[in-house]
Amino acid sequence: MADGVFSIGIIGAGGISAAHIGAAKASDGRVRVAAVADPSAANREKAAAETGAAAYESAEAMIAAHSSGATPLGGVVICTPPSIRVKLVKAALKAKLPVLSEKPLAHTLSDAKKLAALAAKHPRTPAFVAYCHRFAPAVLVMRKLVESGRVGRLVRFENAFACDLPGHKDKWFSDPRAAGGGAFLDMGSHSLDLFRFLIGPAKTLGAVFSHAWKKRTETAATVLVRGGKKNGTRIPAGVAGTILSGWAESSRFTLSLVGDGGTLFYDYEKPEEIIFKDLLGKAESMPVENHGVRFTRQIVAFADAVQRKAKTNLATFEDGLAAAALNDKAARLAE
Ligand SMILES: NC(=O)c1ccc[n+]([C@@H]2O[C@H](COP(=O)([O-])OP(=O)(O)OC[C@H]3O[C@@H](n4cnc5c(N)ncnc54)[C@H](O)[C@@H]3O)[C@@H](O)[C@H]2O)c1
């Protein structure tokens, strides 16, 4: 179908698949979930019951049903743990199926390189990473405000994505071999992509990781990055990024863009306002659309990119690889 309803297949029907299913449902009929694949019968049957999608035990079976015309798809959304993405992406791209893969692109830098190479080998089949914060309205408004000169010369990006997730202690998320990294790979990869999206290319300068759980991955990370000059924008060279990621602390989902003329501040827990504070401390509240729309905007962007060849804010696999390289450097510095 060149345009109109965009049919997706979801590979991996666990926790985050619910956000993509909700996004498709909220897309006013633009996107529909036509197939789900998951070796877990309970998970695939739940997702199929919620969507009316055809259910498959494996991605290979789903892709075969697409290729035979039994369940035609416009693209797949990969929501599995990152360690098994290479074979799934390879199979999808081989079948000319566009891919939107959950973040992080991979659990290791080596797999991220393989995935970026696969995307480069299939230039006619779009492949994206689901860095959903690129679709949070506040992020886009803050980007415009910085570009308009509202904060003066940008000095610092401060971002905390942290909360208490005690359940992660017993899940693949904190298993060093399966996950590849902990709170920083999970939450910090969002932050690194946001830094690159808002500020531009970056270098990781320092990292301190902390481990609350024995023999598991890190539960907290404090990371310093520095940006380069973003040509064609107001972003100067040398913007500092302080990134705080955590799985075992009180919840903070905040983003500040600090300049020598004022600060923009967004708290995801107060989702409908951005605060601008001038140098004298005078605060102004600006209304903004709730970040809850980000998954819907993202899935519609996927449909637009595939069907209309639209230019969107979706992260490419090259962006995913760049975040993976910054992540990998942080993990090595923290050792
Ligand atoms: N964008 C976000 O804000 C956000 C939030 C949470 C998770 N995520 C990302 O989404 C990914 C999945 O996380 P989750 O919380 O949904 O994990 P999860 O463990 O809840 O779900 C993973 C699902 O994948 C299935 N699976 C495993 N191997 C499979 C295979 N070969 N084929 C098909 N399905 C397979 C599992 O059975 C399970 O149902 C991770 O990369 C995670 O970082 C992103």
The ligand as a Tripos MOL2 file, in Angstrom:
@<TRIPOS>MOLECULE
LIG
   44    48     1     0     0
SMALL
NO_CHARGES

@<TRIPOS>ATOM
      1 N1         11.5850    3.6120   24.5110 N.am      1 LIG1
      2 C1         11.4670    3.3720   25.7990 C.2       1 LIG1
      3 O1         11.1940    4.2790   26.5770 O.2       1 LIG1
      4 C2         11.6480    1.9720   26.2900 C.ar      1 LIG1
      5 C3         11.0800    1.5750   27.5060 C.ar      1 LIG1
      6 C4         11.2250    0.2530   27.9060 C.ar      1 LIG1
      7 C5         11.9820   -0.6420   27.1180 C.ar      1 LIG1
      8 N2         12.5580   -0.2090   25.9710 N.ar      1 LIG1
      9 C6         13.4200   -1.1090   25.1620 C.3       1 LIG1
     10 O2         12.5940   -2.0920   24.5260 O.3       1 LIG1
     11 C7         13.3080   -3.3220   24.4430 C.3       1 LIG1
     12 C8         12.4500   -4.4200   25.0840 C.3       1 LIG1
     13 O3         12.2160   -4.0760   26.4410 O.3       1 LIG1
     14 P1         10.9470   -4.6440   27.2270 P.3       1 LIG1
     15 O4         10.8670   -3.8810   28.4920 O.co2     1 LIG1
     16 O5          9.7780   -4.7040   26.3470 O.co2     1 LIG1
     17 O6         11.4850   -6.1300   27.5410 O.3       1 LIG1
     18 P2         10.5900   -7.4080   27.9210 P.3       1 LIG1
     19 O7         11.5320   -8.3860   28.4910 O.co2     1 LIG1
     20 O8          9.4030   -6.9740   28.7030 O.co2     1 LIG1
     21 O9         10.0390   -7.9200   26.5090 O.3       1 LIG1
     22 C9         10.8720   -8.5280   25.5500 C.3       1 LIG1
     23 C10         9.9980   -9.4780   24.7440 C.3       1 LIG1
     24 O10        10.7840  -10.0010   23.6600 O.3       1 LIG1
     25 C11        10.4390  -11.3540   23.5180 C.3       1 LIG1
     26 N3         11.4720  -12.0680   22.7500 N.ar      1 LIG1
     27 C12        12.6250  -12.6020   23.2030 C.ar      1 LIG1
     28 N4         13.2750  -13.1850   22.1600 N.ar      1 LIG1
     29 C13        12.5080  -13.0080   21.0590 C.ar      1 LIG1
     30 C14        12.6460  -13.3680   19.6850 C.ar      1 LIG1
     31 N5         13.7170  -14.0410   19.2250 N.pl3     1 LIG1
     32 N6         11.6540  -13.0370   18.8230 N.ar      1 LIG1
     33 C15        10.5740  -12.3620   19.2480 C.ar      1 LIG1
     34 N7         10.3850  -11.9720   20.5430 N.ar      1 LIG1
     35 C16        11.3560  -12.2920   21.4260 C.ar      1 LIG1
     36 C17        10.2780  -11.8550   24.9490 C.3       1 LIG1
     37 O11         9.5540  -13.0840   25.0130 O.3       1 LIG1
     38 C18         9.5050  -10.6920   25.5570 C.3       1 LIG1
     39 O12         8.1090  -10.8440   25.4030 O.3       1 LIG1
     40 C19        14.6460   -3.0910   25.1180 C.3       1 LIG1
     41 O13        15.6210   -2.7930   24.1560 O.3       1 LIG1
     42 C20        14.4030   -1.8850   26.0140 C.3       1 LIG1
     43 O14        15.5680   -1.1150   26.2550 O.3       1 LIG1
     44 C21        12.3820    1.0630   25.5270 C.ar      1 LIG1
@<TRIPOS>BOND
     1     1     2 1
     2     2     3 2
     3     2     4 1
     4     4     5 ar
     5     4    44 ar
     6     5     6 ar
     7     6     7 ar
     8     7     8 ar
     9     8     9 1
    10     8    44 ar
    11     9    10 1
    12     9    42 1
    13    10    11 1
    14    11    12 1
    15    11    40 1
    16    12    13 1
    17    13    14 1
    18    14    15 2
    19    14    16 1
    20    14    17 1
    21    17    18 1
    22    18    19 2
    23    18    20 1
    24    18    21 1
    25    21    22 1
    26    22    23 1
    27    23    24 1
    28    23    38 1
    29    24    25 1
    30    25    26 1
    31    25    36 1
    32    26    27 ar
    33    26    35 ar
    34    27    28 ar
    35    28    29 ar
    36    29    30 ar
    37    29    35 ar
    38    30    31 1
    39    30    32 ar
    40    32    33 ar
    41    33    34 ar
    42    34    35 ar
    43    36    37 1
    44    36    38 1
    45    38    39 1
    46    40    41 1
    47    40    42 1
    48    42    43 1
@<TRIPOS>SUBSTRUCTURE
     1 LIG1         1 GROUP 0 **** ****
